Amino acid sequence: LSADYEIQALSSEITEEEIFISNGRSALITTTSELKTNVKQFRLGGSWNLHERFTLRGGYNLPDLTDSDSWGASSGFSLYLPFDKFSPSVGYAFVLEPNRISNMHVFSISLKL
């Protein structure tokens, strides 16, 4: 079982330029502003070794702590193949995106080189 709490500090700089015309003369006006914000999220996950060659996994993600409806979930498994060379494994995960906008099926093949 594992859990983590993450705070991301985000900063953006916005520059706007306008041409101002007065009495037939033009002037370039430049305005720069900085936007700062932070994002807090909570993740919880776990895995269970059902067999020496098979592991089940599951997880929960709350990417916006101020919106309890923004959660996402994932589940998956790994199958460790019976070969000593490269220790190959095949993995699958189903990931439900935050706010349940869409979902993903993720397949992987891992080799230890």
C-alpha beads as a LAMMPS data file, in Angstrom:
LAMMPS data file: protein, C-alpha beads

113 atoms
112 bonds

1 atom types
1 bond types

-500.0 500.0 xlo xhi
-500.0 500.0 ylo yhi
-500.0 500.0 zlo zhi

Masses

1 110.0

Atoms # bond

1 1 1 0.000 0.000 0.000
2 1 1 1.347 3.435 -0.847
3 1 1 0.040 6.987 -0.683
4 1 1 1.345 10.415 -1.554
5 1 1 0.257 14.015 -1.290
6 1 1 1.613 16.426 -3.891
7 1 1 1.632 20.207 -4.120
8 1 1 2.609 21.700 -7.483
9 1 1 3.498 25.390 -7.626
10 1 1 2.730 26.831 -11.061
11 1 1 3.837 30.196 -12.404
12 1 1 3.107 31.862 -15.756
13 1 1 4.128 35.176 -17.222
14 1 1 1.716 36.962 -19.569
15 1 1 2.960 39.738 -21.853
16 1 1 0.495 41.896 -23.792
17 1 1 1.441 44.493 -26.381
18 1 1 -0.881 47.231 -27.670
19 1 1 -0.344 49.990 -30.180
20 1 1 -1.828 53.270 -28.956
21 1 1 -2.350 56.067 -31.488
22 1 1 -2.831 59.645 -30.295
23 1 1 -2.625 62.764 -32.487
24 1 1 -1.194 60.709 -35.350
25 1 1 1.650 59.316 -33.247
26 1 1 1.850 55.646 -32.315
27 1 1 3.209 54.233 -29.100
28 1 1 3.774 50.597 -28.161
29 1 1 2.464 49.787 -24.687
30 1 1 3.758 46.562 -23.137
31 1 1 2.143 45.079 -20.038
32 1 1 3.586 42.068 -18.213
33 1 1 1.796 40.226 -15.428
34 1 1 2.612 37.086 -13.491
35 1 1 0.063 34.427 -12.564
36 1 1 0.893 32.081 -9.673
37 1 1 -1.196 29.174 -8.443
38 1 1 -0.779 25.765 -6.850
39 1 1 -2.418 22.390 -7.310
40 1 1 -2.830 19.853 -4.507
41 1 1 -3.567 16.202 -5.167
42 1 1 -3.781 12.942 -3.245
43 1 1 -2.979 9.462 -4.596
44 1 1 -3.475 6.060 -2.985
45 1 1 -2.536 2.691 -4.458
46 1 1 -1.778 -0.882 -3.641
47 1 1 -0.656 -4.166 -5.133
48 1 1 -1.185 -7.802 -4.226
49 1 1 1.150 -10.620 -5.273
50 1 1 -1.484 -13.231 -6.012
51 1 1 1.186 -15.672 -7.250
52 1 1 4.955 -15.429 -7.774
53 1 1 4.222 -14.707 -11.446
54 1 1 1.067 -12.571 -11.124
55 1 1 0.460 -9.214 -9.392
56 1 1 -2.813 -7.248 -9.155
57 1 1 -2.781 -3.447 -8.719
58 1 1 -5.307 -0.715 -7.996
59 1 1 -5.224 3.001 -7.351
60 1 1 -7.241 6.109 -6.589
61 1 1 -6.371 9.697 -7.494
62 1 1 -7.987 12.916 -6.251
63 1 1 -6.304 15.596 -8.416
64 1 1 -8.260 18.562 -7.051
65 1 1 -8.763 18.471 -3.287
66 1 1 -11.333 21.270 -3.510
67 1 1 -13.530 19.193 -5.883
68 1 1 -14.400 15.750 -4.504
69 1 1 -16.001 14.844 -7.863
70 1 1 -12.632 15.062 -9.684
71 1 1 -11.455 11.568 -8.682
72 1 1 -9.903 9.029 -11.030
73 1 1 -9.176 5.327 -10.579
74 1 1 -6.936 2.670 -12.063
75 1 1 -6.503 -1.083 -11.914
76 1 1 -4.192 -3.526 -13.598
77 1 1 -1.987 -6.572 -13.435
78 1 1 1.491 -7.822 -14.306
79 1 1 2.297 -11.297 -15.568
80 1 1 5.940 -12.310 -15.024
81 1 1 7.015 -14.806 -17.689
82 1 1 9.075 -17.894 -16.707
83 1 1 12.331 -16.931 -18.456
84 1 1 15.525 -16.073 -16.580
85 1 1 17.127 -14.028 -19.336
86 1 1 15.765 -10.450 -19.401
87 1 1 13.026 -11.339 -16.813
88 1 1 10.183 -10.399 -19.205
89 1 1 6.787 -9.299 -17.934
90 1 1 3.539 -8.244 -19.573
91 1 1 1.432 -5.547 -17.953
92 1 1 -2.042 -4.128 -18.382
93 1 1 -3.725 -1.146 -16.727
94 1 1 -7.148 0.431 -17.032
95 1 1 -7.055 4.117 -16.101
96 1 1 -10.165 6.225 -15.545
97 1 1 -9.189 9.848 -16.150
98 1 1 -9.980 12.505 -13.518
99 1 1 -13.562 13.811 -13.810
100 1 1 -14.264 10.624 -15.806
101 1 1 -13.762 12.443 -19.122
102 1 1 -12.279 9.366 -20.785
103 1 1 -10.420 6.157 -20.015
104 1 1 -7.256 4.451 -21.229
105 1 1 -6.119 0.878 -21.689
106 1 1 -2.339 0.644 -21.237
107 1 1 -0.353 -2.426 -22.303
108 1 1 3.356 -2.886 -21.623
109 1 1 6.175 -5.362 -22.113
110 1 1 9.132 -5.007 -19.741
111 1 1 12.615 -6.453 -20.112
112 1 1 15.480 -6.160 -17.622
113 1 1 18.617 -5.492 -19.646

Bonds

1 1 1 2
2 1 2 3
3 1 3 4
4 1 4 5
5 1 5 6
6 1 6 7
7 1 7 8
8 1 8 9
9 1 9 10
10 1 10 11
11 1 11 12
12 1 12 13
13 1 13 14
14 1 14 15
15 1 15 16
16 1 16 17
17 1 17 18
18 1 18 19
19 1 19 20
20 1 20 21
21 1 21 22
22 1 22 23
23 1 23 24
24 1 24 25
25 1 25 26
26 1 26 27
27 1 27 28
28 1 28 29
29 1 29 30
30 1 30 31
31 1 31 32
32 1 32 33
33 1 33 34
34 1 34 35
35 1 35 36
36 1 36 37
37 1 37 38
38 1 38 39
39 1 39 40
40 1 40 41
41 1 41 42
42 1 42 43
43 1 43 44
44 1 44 45
45 1 45 46
46 1 46 47
47 1 47 48
48 1 48 49
49 1 49 50
50 1 50 51
51 1 51 52
52 1 52 53
53 1 53 54
54 1 54 55
55 1 55 56
56 1 56 57
57 1 57 58
58 1 58 59
59 1 59 60
60 1 60 61
61 1 61 62
62 1 62 63
63 1 63 64
64 1 64 65
65 1 65 66
66 1 66 67
67 1 67 68
68 1 68 69
69 1 69 70
70 1 70 71
71 1 71 72
72 1 72 73
73 1 73 74
74 1 74 75
75 1 75 76
76 1 76 77
77 1 77 78
78 1 78 79
79 1 79 80
80 1 80 81
81 1 81 82
82 1 82 83
83 1 83 84
84 1 84 85
85 1 85 86
86 1 86 87
87 1 87 88
88 1 88 89
89 1 89 90
90 1 90 91
91 1 91 92
92 1 92 93
93 1 93 94
94 1 94 95
95 1 95 96
96 1 96 97
97 1 97 98
98 1 98 99
99 1 99 100
100 1 100 101
101 1 101 102
102 1 102 103
103 1 103 104
104 1 104 105
105 1 105 106
106 1 106 107
107 1 107 108
108 1 108 109
109 1 109 110
110 1 110 111
111 1 111 112
112 1 112 113
